[in-house]
Amino acid sequence: DVTVVSGDPLHRTTSYLAAAVWFPTAAGPARAVARWGATTYDMLAAEATTGVPGVVMRESLVLYRDAPDPSLPLPRWAAAVGEVRAADRDELPPGYARGLRFAVPLVEMPEYLPHLQEQVLAGGATRVVRRLTRLDDVLDLTPDVIVNAAGMGAGALVDDDTVYPVRGQIVRVTNPGLTLSVRDEQHPGGRAYAHPRSTDCILGGTLEEGSWDTDPDPAETTAILERCTDIAPGLADAHVIESVAGLRPGRPEVRVELDRDLLPVPVVHNYGHGGSGITIGWGCAQDVAALVAGVAGR
């Protein structure tokens, strides 16, 4: 028997706002993230093949301003994504010397999250919307095991002061015909990414550690539009729909572990995913499921 306790309905969560493209960002440790990421890539790629709502494979381009160097190794994440090739010269926007082409899952969360919730409820689970101040607030539900996967709130529930907010602002615009997901992690003006979805594009973005501000900054909106137009010039014809900001749950390392000392019942922690929730989520969930099974003696 499973009860899902959440402080907010789906449409008010940070995950609902996420650009949600597979790409490791602001999460560690590196070896575990690589393993979780590979598992999640395979899961999402399979879901894209079977037509799960909101999941598609998106051709992608990562841009670099420095000159090509054949001796440079591929990034660590490349091992999970299949074929990675050097971008052709005519695939690069002005000002860029090189790029990498590959395909990764892109997930439209307003479609995907309701699908996941429907699966959970169809499996017999109960959903409770209740705001918690401590993890032991759920002991009245008489659980045999608790999974602490409360995102930005997970650390406060267990007095883990290593958790910090990583503010992200994005801009949602009309899609002028963009089909390629493009990013420049080292843009001089800040991180830049443009991810085309079925009816719009998500442009970003920011990684502001320690900021709790969820109000969009108009100046940052302008800056995001400018640097995203640098990497995808076709966006010059796009129209702004809205700007939104959310808080990613940062932590020096993702915490996935069994804790038998915190409460009278075992607790499995699963939080601190930074900007990599959609990238490592299924891999972490697989480990959580194994830990819960171990508690149950299976």
BELHU-V401407 format. One record per residue. N is the residue number from 0. RES is the residue in three letters. PHI is phi in whole degrees, 0 to 359 (999 if undefined). Layout:
BEGIN
{{N & RES & PHI} {N & RES & PHI}}
END
This chain:
BEGIN
{{0 & ASP & 999} {1 & VAL & 236} {2 & THR & 240} {3 & VAL & 260} {4 & VAL & 251} {5 & SER & 221} {6 & GLY & 283} {7 & ASP & 221} {8 & PRO & 292} {9 & LEU & 307} {10 & HIS & 288} {11 & ARG & 250} {12 & THR & 268} {13 & THR & 299} {14 & SER & 300} {15 & TYR & 295} {16 & LEU & 274} {17 & ALA & 295} {18 & ALA & 295} {19 & ALA & 59} {20 & VAL & 247} {21 & TRP & 297} {22 & PHE & 185} {23 & PRO & 299} {24 & THR & 216} {25 & ALA & 54} {26 & ALA & 211} {27 & GLY & 211} {28 & PRO & 283} {29 & ALA & 301} {30 & ARG & 294} {31 & ALA & 293} {32 & VAL & 299} {33 & ALA & 298} {34 & ARG & 292} {35 & TRP & 299} {36 & GLY & 296} {37 & ALA & 296} {38 & THR & 298} {39 & THR & 291} {40 & TYR & 304} {41 & ASP & 298} {42 & MET & 295} {43 & LEU & 292} {44 & ALA & 298} {45 & ALA & 295} {46 & GLU & 295} {47 & ALA & 298} {48 & THR & 295} {49 & THR & 268} {50 & GLY & 79} {51 & VAL & 298} {52 & PRO & 305} {53 & GLY & 88} {54 & VAL & 253} {55 & VAL & 222} {56 & MET & 268} {57 & ARG & 241} {58 & GLU & 301} {59 & SER & 225} {60 & LEU & 219} {61 & VAL & 258} {62 & LEU & 256} {63 & TYR & 224} {64 & ARG & 271} {65 & ASP & 282} {66 & ALA & 291} {67 & PRO & 299} {68 & ASP & 223} {69 & PRO & 301} {70 & SER & 279} {71 & LEU & 291} {72 & PRO & 286} {73 & LEU & 291} {74 & PRO & 301} {75 & ARG & 303} {76 & TRP & 294} {77 & ALA & 297} {78 & ALA & 297} {79 & ALA & 270} {80 & VAL & 256} {81 & GLY & 83} {82 & GLU & 291} {83 & VAL & 232} {84 & ARG & 230} {85 & ALA & 289} {86 & ALA & 292} {87 & ASP & 289} {88 & ARG & 303} {89 & ASP & 283} {90 & GLU & 267} {91 & LEU & 262} {92 & PRO & 286} {93 & PRO & 304} {94 & GLY & 95} {95 & TYR & 245} {96 & ALA & 267} {97 & ARG & 203} {98 & GLY & 196} {99 & LEU & 240} {100 & ARG & 248} {101 & PHE & 190} {102 & ALA & 236} {103 & VAL & 222} {104 & PRO & 291} {105 & LEU & 240} {106 & VAL & 237} {107 & GLU & 273} {108 & MET & 297} {109 & PRO & 299} {110 & GLU & 264} {111 & TYR & 286} {112 & LEU & 299} {113 & PRO & 300} {114 & HIS & 298} {115 & LEU & 297} {116 & GLN & 298} {117 & GLU & 298} {118 & GLN & 296} {119 & VAL & 297} {120 & LEU & 293} {121 & ALA & 296} {122 & GLY & 281} {123 & GLY & 103} {124 & ALA & 284} {125 & THR & 247} {126 & ARG & 249} {127 & VAL & 236} {128 & VAL & 266} {129 & ARG & 209} {130 & ARG & 273} {131 & LEU & 259} {132 & THR & 250} {133 & ARG & 222} {134 & LEU & 295} {135 & ASP & 286} {136 & ASP & 297} {137 & VAL & 264} {138 & LEU & 295} {139 & ASP & 294} {140 & LEU & 275} {141 & THR & 50} {142 & PRO & 283} {143 & ASP & 274} {144 & VAL & 206} {145 & ILE & 242} {146 & VAL & 256} {147 & ASN & 267} {148 & ALA & 232} {149 & ALA & 265} {150 & GLY & 60} {151 & MET & 298} {152 & GLY & 272} {153 & ALA & 295} {154 & GLY & 293} {155 & ALA & 296} {156 & LEU & 294} {157 & VAL & 233} {158 & ASP & 58} {159 & ASP & 264} {160 & ASP & 276} {161 & THR & 274} {162 & VAL & 275} {163 & TYR & 218} {164 & PRO & 283} {165 & VAL & 239} {166 & ARG & 291} {167 & GLY & 233} {168 & GLN & 249} {169 & ILE & 229} {170 & VAL & 235} {171 & ARG & 260} {172 & VAL & 230} {173 & THR & 294} {174 & ASN & 265} {175 & PRO & 279} {176 & GLY & 121} {177 & LEU & 288} {178 & THR & 240} {179 & LEU & 254} {180 & SER & 279} {181 & VAL & 233} {182 & ARG & 211} {183 & ASP & 225} {184 & GLU & 288} {185 & GLN & 241} {186 & HIS & 302} {187 & PRO & 304} {188 & GLY & 271} {189 & GLY & 125} {190 & ARG & 303} {191 & ALA & 225} {192 & TYR & 210} {193 & ALA & 226} {194 & HIS & 239} {195 & PRO & 285} {196 & ARG & 246} {197 & SER & 294} {198 & THR & 233} {199 & ASP & 204} {200 & CYS & 230} {201 & ILE & 256} {202 & LEU & 247} {203 & GLY & 207} {204 & GLY & 189} {205 & THR & 233} {206 & LEU & 227} {207 & GLU & 256} {208 & GLU & 290} {209 & GLY & 89} {210 & SER & 269} {211 & TRP & 259} {212 & ASP & 281} {213 & THR & 254} {214 & ASP & 270} {215 & PRO & 299} {216 & ASP & 263} {217 & PRO & 302} {218 & ALA & 295} {219 & GLU & 291} {220 & THR & 302} {221 & THR & 298} {222 & ALA & 294} {223 & ILE & 298} {224 & LEU & 299} {225 & GLU & 293} {226 & ARG & 286} {227 & CYS & 289} {228 & THR & 291} {229 & ASP & 299} {230 & ILE & 272} {231 & ALA & 219} {232 & PRO & 306} {233 & GLY & 296} {234 & LEU & 288} {235 & ALA & 301} {236 & ASP & 264} {237 & ALA & 278} {238 & HIS & 244} {239 & VAL & 288} {240 & ILE & 265} {241 & GLU & 193} {242 & SER & 242} {243 & VAL & 222} {244 & ALA & 225} {245 & GLY & 217} {246 & LEU & 247} {247 & ARG & 280} {248 & PRO & 274} {249 & GLY & 277} {250 & ARG & 194} {251 & PRO & 307} {252 & GLU & 217} {253 & VAL & 299} {254 & ARG & 256} {255 & VAL & 232} {256 & GLU & 197} {257 & LEU & 269} {258 & ASP & 234} {259 & ARG & 261} {260 & ASP & 257} {261 & LEU & 288} {262 & LEU & 227} {263 & PRO & 296} {264 & VAL & 242} {265 & PRO & 297} {266 & VAL & 237} {267 & VAL & 253} {268 & HIS & 272} {269 & ASN & 207} {270 & TYR & 202} {271 & GLY & 90} {272 & HIS & 279} {273 & GLY & 56} {274 & GLY & 265} {275 & SER & 244} {276 & GLY & 305} {277 & ILE & 287} {278 & THR & 276} {279 & ILE & 238} {280 & GLY & 302} {281 & TRP & 291} {282 & GLY & 296} {283 & CYS & 298} {284 & ALA & 299} {285 & GLN & 297} {286 & ASP & 294} {287 & VAL & 300} {288 & ALA & 300} {289 & ALA & 293} {290 & LEU & 294} {291 & VAL & 296} {292 & ALA & 299} {293 & GLY & 295} {294 & VAL & 299} {295 & ALA & 279} {296 & GLY & 77} {297 & ARG & 256}}
END
